[in-house]
Amino acid sequence: MVDTQSPKPPSDGRNYQLIFWSGSLATIGGQLVNPNLVLPFLYLALGAPTFFAGMLLPFVTGSRLIAEIFVSPFINKVTRAKLAVYVPNIMTAVILSVVALLATGLPKVLIVLLFLTTATVMGLCQGIASLGTSQIYGISIPDTKRNRMVFAQATVSGILAILVVWLTRDLLASDQPMQRHIVVLWCGVFAMFAAGISFAGVRLLEDEAAPAPAPKKKPHPLAELATGFKTGMAYPWYRKFLTARLIFVSVELAMPFYTIHAATLHVGTKHSLSYFVIAASLGMVIGSILWGWLSGRISVKPVMWLGCLISTLSAVMALIFTYLGYAQDVWLYALIILLLSLGGNGVIYGRYLYIIDMTSEKERPYLVALGDVSAGLVGMVFAAILGAVAHLHDPVTPIIVLAALNLLAMLYAFRLPSTKS
């Protein structure tokens, strides 16, 4: 007799397709509502104070830090990891819809509060989704397919993002700077919502092994984080990785300061934000091919140090173009954004795949959270200082600092042990 009470095993092919396309849609949405590029650019287009444009990223990283501290102990179950992926995508779409509908016409004080609230919600959603995605990919995607899928997602989403931005660049046009660029935000909202709905259709089953007895007390998030710290510090490779991860902050958090600089030159330029998003997406497409090939043929380690090198090059180019007067050309500045996107995505994808390759399923959520929490603390201080410098002094000085730190990050990436060892 057939046991009708037993859950039907999910189709691996169906799950793979849903995970792939929901991840691709989330990546498209992430490009089109990027808190490193789109959010500060739109904020400055409203004429709000420059200082808070630099503070948007600390709010994102700070709230992401809080989410990862308190959520990581609860992502060890598949069903919870699934919720942690699709609910944040839908919530991100909702809060950005509020920005698109209400931001224009608000007093500057309310604009600041709205964008800081948006940054906080986006950070919470990013932190939760990052933990859920790492766990789902580590459990559900075989090692032989994982790297290829991540880079294939980046390629597909980058190409689709370019097409969407190019085809819609003249929609919702207006003489107001914010409304001139609002179509980019709306496209991102629809992509994030679609990503959440599609991932909700993924069917995952818990491990059929006998479950452990339920603990008498709920796990304390800070205690679990401390346990993760002790676990991570026991591994020599992780100690080196954590040091590099902290310096990688200068690469991963660089984009907002280029955005502040670009907005001072091009906030009134027609289609400028669309061109910058296209450049960032093209950098992702090139990177998905280059970094995917490199990680498959050699390892993920060169992906990280080459990403740092390219980011350094983008900073040097920005400085040279500024002092020679070429930064006024929107297409030349888009080239800088392209290189920064290429290098930054190399670092992000490289360290993401590195930690998955080097950790077990049980330890992975804690070690991912520990790295993100540590980098988040450093990133909050780092971005706040550079944001204040951009506001009180000029937007060029932070780029000089970034050039030096990106070069240092490349040197530290060399020190990481290979995953093959």
C-alpha positions, 0 to 999 in steps of 0.5 A: 500500500502506498503511504499517502502520508509521506511527503513527496520527495521534491524534484531535483530538476525543478528545485534547481531551476527555481533556485537558479532563476530566483537567485538570478532575479534577486541578483538583477534586483540587487543591481537595480536597487543597489544600496551602494550605487542606486540608493545614494545616487537617488538620495543625492538627486533629491538634494539631501545632505551629502553626509547622510549619503555616506551614512546609508551604507553604515546603516545597511551594514549595521542592520545586516550585522544585527540580523546575522547575530540574531538569526544565524543560530536558527538557520540550521534547518532547511525550512527556516533557511528557505524562509530566510531567502524568500521573505527578505526579497519580498520585504525589500521590494515593499520598502523600496516601493515606499521610496519610489512612491513617497520620496519626491516632494518630502522635506529634506529631514523626512527624506533623510529619515526615509532613506535611513529607514530603507537602508536599515530594512535592506540591511536586515533583509540582506543579512537574513538572506545571506545566511539562508542562501549560503545554507541552501546552496551548501545543502541542495547544490552539489559541489560540482554544480555550485560554482558553475551555478553561481557564475551562471546566475551572475551572467544571466542576471547581468545581461538581463539587467542591462537589457531591462535598464536600456529598454526602460531608460526613457520611461517615467521621464521627468525634469526632476532629478529623482524622477529622471532616474526612478524607472531603475528603482521600479524595475528593481522592485519588480525583480526582487518581488519575483525572486521572492515568489519564485523561491517560495515554490522550492520544495525542500525536505529536512534530513530524514535522520532522527532529530536531536532532542529539543533543547530545554532553552532557546539558543542565545544568539550572542552565545552562539556567535561566541561559539562560532568565534571559538570554532573559527579561531581553532582553524589557522586558515580561518584566522587568515581568512578573517584578517583578509575579510576585514581588509576586503571591506575597502573593496566591497564598500567602495562603490558608494564613495564613487557614487558620491563623486559621480553624483556631484558631476552627473546627477543632472545628466540624462540617463546617467544612473542608467548608464552606471547601472549598465556598466555595473551589470556589464562588470558582473557579466564579464566577471561571471565569465572570467571569475567562473573560468578562473575558479574552475580551472585553478581555484577561488583564491586568484579570484580574490586577489585579482579582484582587489587589483582591478579595484585598485586600478579603477581608483587610480583611473578615477583620480587621473580622470578627475585631475585631467577633467575627463571625469565629466564624460559620463561614459568614461565614468561608466568605465570606472564603475565597470572596473569597480564592479568587476573587481568588487564582484570578484572579491565577493564571489571569491570569498563566498565560494571560499568559505563554502568550500572550506567549511562543513554544513554544520559549521558554515552558518556560524563561520559565515556570520562571524566573518560578516559580523566582523566585517560589518563592525569594521565597515560601519566605522570605515564608511562613516569616516569616509562619508564624513570626509566626503561631506566635510572635505571633498569626494576625491579624498576617500578614493585616494584612501580606497586605492591604498587599501585595495592594494593592501587587500590584494597582498593579504589575499595572496596569504590565504591557503588554497582550497585544494590544500 
